Amino acid sequence: MPVQEPSSYITSRLTLIDLAGSERSKNTHTSGERLKEAGNINKSLMVLGQCIEVMRANQKRVAQSLGPSESQRSDTRDVKKSLAVVPFRHSKLTEILMDYFTGEGRVVSTLRVASLQSMRLTSRRQ
């Protein structure tokens, strides 16, 4: 049987990002490369927060431009021209996730929070 060529194909991408090591260096007594890595992770998380904040503000401006009544509505093309630029390129993390935040994918976040017992052990080392 001859193999038929498909007329279209679907491409998928899976991105896994491990943010372990972003703990406070004072509590974990890290130094050297680990300290540098933790600093980079914390910077990336800060930029991620900034990106989310700017996107939310932009969404709010567009929603307000739609207004509840016809007389309060403005042309969304004019509003979109004045939206703030989202700083995706300020960190590697946000650059990698940019497609997901601009509507080209779905985001699922998994979070592990340290148990109370491990927090006690960390705080006793001080």
C-alpha positions in Angstrom: 0.0 0.0 0.0 1.4 3.4 -0.9 1.8 6.0 1.9 -0.3 9.0 1.3 1.1 12.5 2.0 -0.9 14.5 4.5 -2.2 17.8 3.2 -1.5 19.5 6.6 0.3 18.8 9.8 0.2 20.0 13.4 3.3 21.1 15.3 3.3 21.1 19.0 5.8 22.5 21.6 6.2 21.6 25.2 8.2 23.9 27.4 9.3 22.8 30.9 11.0 25.3 33.1 12.5 24.4 36.5 12.8 27.4 38.8 14.3 25.6 41.7 17.0 27.5 43.4 15.2 30.8 43.7 15.1 30.7 47.5 16.6 33.4 49.6 20.3 33.0 49.7 20.5 34.2 53.3 18.4 31.2 54.4 20.0 28.6 52.2 23.6 29.8 52.6 24.3 29.5 48.8 27.4 31.0 47.2 29.3 31.0 43.9 27.5 29.6 40.8 24.4 28.6 42.8 24.0 32.2 44.1 24.4 33.6 40.6 21.8 31.1 39.3 19.3 32.0 42.1 19.8 35.7 41.3 19.0 35.1 37.6 15.9 33.1 38.5 14.7 35.8 40.8 15.3 38.4 38.1 13.4 36.3 35.6 10.5 36.0 38.0 10.4 39.7 38.6 10.3 40.4 34.8 7.6 37.7 34.5 5.5 39.7 37.1 6.2 42.9 35.2 5.0 41.3 31.9 1.8 40.0 33.5 1.2 43.4 35.0 1.6 45.3 31.7 -0.6 42.7 29.8 -3.3 43.1 32.5 -3.2 46.9 32.2 -3.4 46.7 28.4 -6.4 44.4 28.7 -8.0 46.8 31.0 -7.5 49.7 28.6 -9.0 47.8 25.7 -12.0 46.7 27.8 -12.6 50.3 29.0 -12.5 51.5 25.4 -15.4 49.2 24.5 -17.5 50.9 27.1 -21.0 49.9 28.3 -22.8 52.1 25.8 -22.3 53.1 22.2 -21.5 56.7 23.1 -18.7 55.7 25.4 -16.9 53.4 23.0 -13.8 54.4 21.1 -12.0 52.9 18.1 -10.0 49.9 19.5 -7.4 50.5 16.7 -6.5 53.8 18.3 -6.4 52.3 21.8 -4.2 49.4 20.6 -1.7 51.9 19.2 -1.2 53.5 22.6 -0.8 50.2 24.6 2.3 49.7 26.7 5.0 47.4 25.3 5.3 44.2 27.2 8.9 43.6 28.3 9.2 40.0 27.1 12.8 40.4 26.0 14.1 41.5 29.4 14.7 37.9 30.5 15.2 34.5 28.9 12.2 33.1 30.8 9.7 35.6 29.5 11.3 35.4 26.0 10.7 31.7 26.0 7.1 32.1 27.3 6.2 35.0 25.0 4.2 32.8 22.5 2.1 31.4 25.3 1.2 34.9 26.6 0.4 36.3 23.2 -2.3 33.7 22.6 -0.3 31.0 20.7 -0.5 28.4 23.4 -1.7 27.3 26.8 0.0 27.7 30.1 -0.1 25.2 33.0 1.9 26.0 36.1 2.9 23.5 38.8 4.0 24.8 42.1 5.7 23.1 45.1 5.6 24.9 48.4 7.9 23.8 51.1 6.2 22.1 54.1 6.1 23.8 57.4 8.7 21.4 58.8 11.3 22.2 56.2 10.6 26.0 56.8 11.4 25.5 60.5 14.7 23.7 59.7 15.7 26.5 57.4 14.9 29.2 59.9 16.8 27.5 62.7 20.1 27.6 60.7 20.3 31.4 61.0 
